[in-house]
Amino acid sequence: MNKTHFLIATALVASSFTVLGATSAPVLELGADASTSAKQLATLERKLDARNKAQIVMQRQLDDLQNEVNELRGVTELHAHQLNQVLERQRELYQELDRRVNEALKTNKVPTTIVAPEGTDSTVTYSSNLSENESYDRAVNLVLKDKRYQQAIVEFKSFNQKYPQSTYAPNAHYWLGQLLFNKGDFKQAGNEFKIVVEQYKDSSKRSDSMLKLAAVAQKEGEKAKAISLYKAVIAQYADSSSAQLAQARLDGLTQ
């Protein structure tokens, strides 16, 4: 084979390899891309399915939470209404009993007993099988509704013995002290007010109880003690209505 023939043969072989390479490479790459795409598509479908299921579960949880929130809102509104009723009854009780205390201080005439109004049956008894709230409400209602003050004293004493750790305890001791004060039992009234002052320092009734302790001292002729207590009310509860009353009574004692 001469040189020319050798060059032509070499060129033909090279061209054949080039053609084979050019035609086979795309087939292999296309096959690889299709397999990868199929796998990616399957993976994507699985992820979408999992996400949809997760969204369904989340939506159910959100619905359950919303229902719980609605129920809690209803319970909260009911408790708020009940609390407002209790506060209103306490406000009425405070006004009624405080009015009687003020009248007693002005006139220096305190009845030796509190008589139930005509038409009420003082022999009526109540079941002792009551909850804490029911027991407290019953004692309050004996004052506000039934005007049966002597029976209210019994009920408040019973409540304090039965529920010494009650959240109503400072109020119950305070109202019992008021009733005893109105009855003329100043020593026992003072004991009830003293319990509130010494044991319930964060109670909203502490300033009132301190004021009433001063009133007890005043009624018992302990002028120096009464003055000291009135000054304590003014110093510790300067912006309260109790401080205003204390100042007025202090002025009356020191003039």
Backbone torsions as a table, in degrees:
resi	resn	phi	psi	omega
1	MET	NA	126.2	178.5
2	ASN	-78.4	175.3	-175.7
3	LYS	-62.1	-37.5	-177.5
4	THR	-66.2	-46.8	179.9
5	HIS	-62.0	-37.6	179.6
6	PHE	-62.9	-41.3	-179.9
7	LEU	-65.8	-40.4	-179.2
8	ILE	-66.1	-42.1	-179.5
9	ALA	-64.8	-41.3	178.9
10	THR	-62.2	-40.2	-179.9
11	ALA	-65.6	-40.2	-179.3
12	LEU	-65.7	-43.0	179.1
13	VAL	-62.6	-44.3	-179.9
14	ALA	-61.7	-40.9	-178.6
15	SER	-67.8	-34.4	-179.8
16	SER	-67.2	-42.8	176.5
17	PHE	-62.1	-38.0	179.1
18	THR	-62.8	-43.9	-179.6
19	VAL	-64.6	-45.5	179.8
20	LEU	-61.2	-44.0	178.7
21	GLY	-62.8	-38.1	-177.3
22	ALA	-71.4	-31.0	-176.9
23	THR	-89.0	-29.7	-175.4
24	SER	-85.8	-32.5	-175.5
25	ALA	-60.6	-46.8	-180.0
26	PRO	-61.8	-33.6	-179.6
27	VAL	-64.5	-43.7	179.3
28	LEU	-65.3	-45.0	-179.7
29	GLU	-64.8	-40.1	-179.7
30	LEU	-63.9	-41.4	178.5
31	GLY	-63.2	-41.6	179.3
32	ALA	-65.4	-41.6	-179.8
33	ASP	-64.6	-41.0	-178.8
34	ALA	-64.3	-42.9	179.9
35	SER	-64.7	-43.1	179.1
36	THR	-64.5	-42.3	-179.8
37	SER	-63.4	-39.7	179.3
38	ALA	-62.9	-42.7	179.0
39	LYS	-65.2	-42.7	179.4
40	GLN	-63.4	-40.5	179.1
41	LEU	-63.8	-42.6	179.0
42	ALA	-63.7	-41.7	178.5
43	THR	-63.0	-42.5	179.7
44	LEU	-62.9	-41.7	179.5
45	GLU	-63.2	-41.9	178.5
46	ARG	-62.5	-42.0	179.6
47	LYS	-64.4	-42.4	178.8
48	LEU	-63.5	-41.5	179.1
49	ASP	-64.2	-43.0	178.7
50	ALA	-64.3	-39.9	179.4
51	ARG	-65.8	-40.8	178.9
52	ASN	-62.6	-43.3	178.1
53	LYS	-63.7	-41.0	178.8
54	ALA	-63.6	-38.6	178.6
55	GLN	-65.5	-38.4	178.3
56	ILE	-64.4	-45.2	178.6
57	VAL	-61.8	-43.6	179.8
58	MET	-62.8	-40.3	-180.0
59	GLN	-64.7	-39.9	177.2
60	ARG	-63.3	-41.6	178.3
61	GLN	-63.6	-41.0	178.0
62	LEU	-63.4	-40.2	178.0
63	ASP	-63.5	-42.6	178.8
64	ASP	-63.2	-43.1	179.4
65	LEU	-64.0	-39.1	179.2
66	GLN	-64.2	-40.6	177.4
67	ASN	-63.1	-41.0	178.2
68	GLU	-64.7	-41.2	178.1
69	VAL	-61.1	-42.5	178.8
70	ASN	-62.6	-41.4	178.8
71	GLU	-65.4	-44.0	179.3
72	LEU	-63.9	-37.2	177.9
73	ARG	-62.9	-41.0	178.4
74	GLY	-64.2	-43.1	178.9
75	VAL	-64.5	-41.2	179.3
76	THR	-62.5	-43.1	178.7
77	GLU	-63.7	-38.7	178.7
78	LEU	-65.6	-45.1	179.5
79	HIS	-64.3	-38.1	178.9
80	ALA	-63.2	-40.5	178.4
81	HIS	-64.5	-44.3	179.4
82	GLN	-64.2	-39.5	178.5
83	LEU	-63.8	-41.3	178.2
84	ASN	-62.0	-37.3	178.2
85	GLN	-65.2	-43.1	179.1
86	VAL	-63.2	-45.0	179.6
87	LEU	-62.7	-38.3	178.8
88	GLU	-65.9	-41.8	178.1
89	ARG	-64.1	-40.1	178.7
90	GLN	-65.6	-38.6	178.5
91	ARG	-62.6	-43.9	179.0
92	GLU	-64.8	-40.6	178.5
93	LEU	-63.6	-43.7	179.4
94	TYR	-59.9	-46.3	-178.0
95	GLN	-62.7	-41.9	-178.8
96	GLU	-66.2	-48.7	-176.8
97	LEU	-71.8	-37.7	-179.7
98	ASP	-67.5	-34.7	176.7
99	ARG	-60.3	-42.3	-178.9
100	ARG	-68.1	-37.5	177.4
101	VAL	-64.3	-44.5	-179.3
102	ASN	-62.7	-39.9	178.0
103	GLU	-63.5	-39.0	179.6
104	ALA	-65.9	-39.2	179.8
105	LEU	-67.8	-35.0	-178.0
106	LYS	-73.1	-40.9	-173.5
107	THR	-94.6	-14.9	-174.4
108	ASN	58.5	23.2	177.6
109	LYS	-120.3	110.3	-179.3
110	VAL	-115.7	125.7	-179.8
111	PRO	-61.3	142.6	179.3
112	THR	-74.0	-17.7	178.0
113	THR	-150.4	158.7	176.8
114	ILE	-109.4	117.0	-175.4
115	VAL	-96.7	136.3	177.4
116	ALA	-67.4	144.0	179.1
117	PRO	-59.1	155.5	178.1
118	GLU	-61.2	146.5	177.9
119	GLY	93.9	-6.7	178.5
120	THR	-100.7	144.8	-178.4
121	ASP	-98.7	104.6	-176.7
122	SER	-73.8	-6.1	-179.3
123	THR	-92.0	-3.3	-179.0
124	VAL	-66.8	133.8	178.2
125	THR	-117.0	160.1	-178.5
126	TYR	-119.6	156.6	176.0
127	SER	-68.3	140.4	178.5
128	SER	-85.8	-4.3	-178.5
129	ASN	-86.4	74.0	-176.1
130	LEU	-127.8	153.3	175.2
131	SER	-79.2	173.6	179.9
132	GLU	-58.9	-48.3	-179.4
133	ASN	-63.5	-42.9	-178.9
134	GLU	-64.9	-39.3	-179.8
135	SER	-65.1	-42.6	179.2
136	TYR	-67.4	-44.7	179.2
137	ASP	-60.4	-39.0	-179.6
138	ARG	-62.5	-43.9	179.7
139	ALA	-62.9	-42.5	179.8
140	VAL	-64.5	-44.6	-177.3
141	ASN	-66.6	-27.1	176.0
142	LEU	-62.7	-27.8	177.6
143	VAL	-86.6	-51.3	-171.9
144	LEU	-75.0	-42.9	-173.9
145	LYS	-96.6	-49.8	-173.0
146	ASP	-87.7	-18.1	-177.6
147	LYS	58.0	31.3	-179.7
148	ARG	-101.9	80.4	-170.0
149	TYR	-68.3	-39.9	179.7
150	GLN	-64.0	-41.3	177.6
151	GLN	-67.1	-33.1	178.0
152	ALA	-63.5	-37.7	177.0
153	ILE	-59.5	-44.9	179.4
154	VAL	-61.6	-42.9	-176.6
155	GLU	-69.6	-39.6	178.5
156	PHE	-67.4	-38.2	176.3
157	LYS	-62.6	-43.7	179.3
158	SER	-62.5	-41.4	179.5
159	PHE	-62.5	-45.2	-178.1
160	ASN	-65.1	-32.4	177.9
161	GLN	-74.2	-37.9	-175.2
162	LYS	-81.2	-33.1	-176.0
163	TYR	-128.4	66.2	-176.8
164	PRO	-65.8	-22.7	-179.1
165	GLN	-101.1	11.6	-176.8
166	SER	-65.2	149.8	173.8
167	THR	-67.2	-19.4	177.4
168	TYR	-85.2	-6.0	-172.2
169	ALA	-53.6	-49.6	-179.5
170	PRO	-61.5	-38.2	178.0
171	ASN	-66.1	-42.6	-178.6
172	ALA	-62.8	-43.0	177.1
173	HIS	-63.7	-38.7	-179.2
174	TYR	-64.7	-48.1	-177.7
175	TRP	-66.5	-35.8	176.5
176	LEU	-62.7	-42.1	176.7
177	GLY	-60.6	-40.4	178.5
178	GLN	-61.9	-46.0	-179.0
179	LEU	-64.0	-41.7	178.8
180	LEU	-66.6	-37.5	177.3
181	PHE	-61.9	-46.5	-179.6
182	ASN	-63.3	-30.3	178.9
183	LYS	-76.1	-17.0	-178.6
184	GLY	97.2	6.0	178.5
185	ASP	-91.9	76.9	-171.5
186	PHE	-67.8	-35.8	-178.4
187	LYS	-63.1	-49.9	179.4
188	GLN	-67.0	-36.4	177.3
189	ALA	-61.3	-44.1	179.3
190	GLY	-61.5	-37.4	178.3
191	ASN	-62.2	-40.5	-179.6
192	GLU	-67.7	-44.3	178.6
193	PHE	-64.2	-37.0	-179.7
194	LYS	-64.7	-36.2	177.9
195	ILE	-59.7	-45.0	-179.2
196	VAL	-65.0	-44.8	-177.5
197	VAL	-63.5	-41.2	-173.1
198	GLU	-90.3	-31.4	-173.4
199	GLN	-104.3	-16.2	-176.9
200	TYR	-129.7	67.9	-173.5
201	LYS	-67.8	-19.9	179.3
202	ASP	-98.0	3.1	-177.6
203	SER	-73.2	145.1	176.6
204	SER	-69.4	-13.6	-179.8
205	LYS	-93.9	0.9	-177.0
206	ARG	-66.1	-43.8	-179.4
207	SER	-64.3	-40.7	178.2
208	ASP	-65.0	-39.5	-180.0
209	SER	-66.3	-38.4	177.0
210	MET	-64.6	-39.1	176.9
211	LEU	-61.9	-42.5	-178.7
212	LYS	-71.0	-31.4	174.0
213	LEU	-61.5	-40.0	176.3
214	ALA	-64.0	-39.3	178.8
215	ALA	-64.9	-38.4	176.9
216	VAL	-61.9	-46.5	178.8
217	ALA	-60.6	-39.3	179.3
218	GLN	-63.6	-43.8	-179.1
219	LYS	-67.3	-30.4	-179.0
220	GLU	-88.8	6.3	175.4
221	GLY	81.4	12.5	178.7
222	GLU	-92.6	76.6	-172.8
223	LYS	-61.5	-45.6	-177.6
224	ALA	-62.1	-42.0	178.9
225	LYS	-65.3	-41.7	179.6
226	ALA	-62.2	-44.8	179.6
227	ILE	-61.1	-43.6	180.0
228	SER	-61.0	-42.7	-178.8
229	LEU	-70.4	-39.7	177.2
230	TYR	-61.3	-41.4	178.6
231	LYS	-65.5	-35.6	178.8
232	ALA	-65.2	-40.3	177.3
233	VAL	-60.9	-46.3	-179.0
234	ILE	-63.1	-40.2	-177.8
235	ALA	-71.5	-40.6	-174.2
236	GLN	-87.7	-24.8	-177.4
237	TYR	-133.3	59.1	-170.0
238	ALA	-58.0	-35.9	-173.9
239	ASP	-97.5	11.0	-175.6
240	SER	-93.7	163.0	175.0
241	SER	-67.2	-29.3	177.2
242	SER	-62.7	-38.7	179.0
243	ALA	-65.3	-37.5	178.3
244	GLN	-64.6	-43.9	177.5
245	LEU	-64.7	-40.7	179.4
246	ALA	-61.0	-41.1	-179.6
247	GLN	-64.3	-41.6	179.5
248	ALA	-63.8	-42.4	-179.6
249	ARG	-72.5	-33.9	176.9
250	LEU	-65.1	-41.5	177.3
251	ASP	-60.3	-38.4	179.5
252	GLY	-66.9	-31.5	-179.5
253	LEU	-80.9	-30.0	-173.4
254	THR	-97.4	-5.5	-179.6
255	GLN	-75.2	NA	NA
